[in-house]
Amino acid sequence: MEAKVIAAASDILGYSVDASSSLSDIGSLKILQIIMALDEEGISVPLEKIAKVKSVGDIIAFAEVE
């Protein structure tokens, strides 16, 4: 699952990221795009946790496989 999160984030952001990459400098729209792409892969992030996402690692920690 971690690899899918990193791949989706890298694809949407247009540059390579890893689990420690900060997302604080990108807009919330990009974070939502990453989360929507993961949802298509069967990985969901609870809505109440989306506002707490500050890094790729946060997405990995909050993600749940459906």
C-alpha positions, -999 to 999 in steps of 0.1 A, spaced: 0 0 0 28 24 8 42 21 -27 8 29 -42 5 60 -21 39 72 -31 33 64 -67 0 83 -67 15 113 -49 45 114 -73 22 112 -103 -1 139 -93 26 163 -80 48 157 -110 79 149 -90 93 121 -70 83 119 -33 88 95 -4 71 88 29 89 117 46 80 143 19 61 173 33 29 183 16 25 216 36 36 237 6 10 223 -18 -26 232 -20 -54 213 -5 -68 206 -41 -36 185 -48 -40 166 -16 -76 158 -25 -65 147 -60 -41 123 -44 -68 109 -21 -92 106 -50 -66 87 -70 -60 64 -41 -97 58 -37 -98 45 -73 -71 20 -63 -92 8 -33 -74 28 -7 -94 53 13 -86 80 37 -113 89 62 -128 124 56 -121 135 92 -84 128 87 -79 147 54 -74 181 71 -46 165 92 -25 155 62 8 173 63 30 147 46 30 116 24 36 96 55 4 110 70 -16 97 40 1 63 45 -7 63 82 -44 73 77 -50 51 46 -73 21 49 -75 -7 23 -111 -14 13 
